[in-house]
Amino acid sequence: MNNVMYQFLYFPEDKSGYVPAAFEFLVMLILCIAVFMIFRKISKKQELKSKEIEARILAEKSETNNQQNI
């Protein structure tokens, strides 16, 4: 049983085998950070737009209440 588990652990003698994996990891990390930053930018724009809509709705609501009180 223990022999089966150790077959998945492979550490090459030639450490140059790690270079492609490290390069791929670096590329994927950069892509993940870029996508995260894009999502944050889009989210910020949507937040500002929703605050603007909320302010407009509240202004219309208070205007309607003022007209009813007169």
C-alpha positions, 0 to 999 in steps of 0.5 A: 500500500505504501509503495503505491502512494510513493509512485506519485512523488517524482523528484527528477535528478536534473532540476531543469525539469522544474523550469517549465513548471515555474514559468507556467506558474509565473504566467498563470499567476500574472494572468490571475492578478490581471483578471482580478484587477479587471474585475475590481475595476468593473466592480468599482464602475458598477458601484458608482453607477448604482450609487448614482441611481440610488441617489436619483431614486431617493431624490425623486422619492423625497420630491414626491413626498414634498409635493404630497405634503404641500 
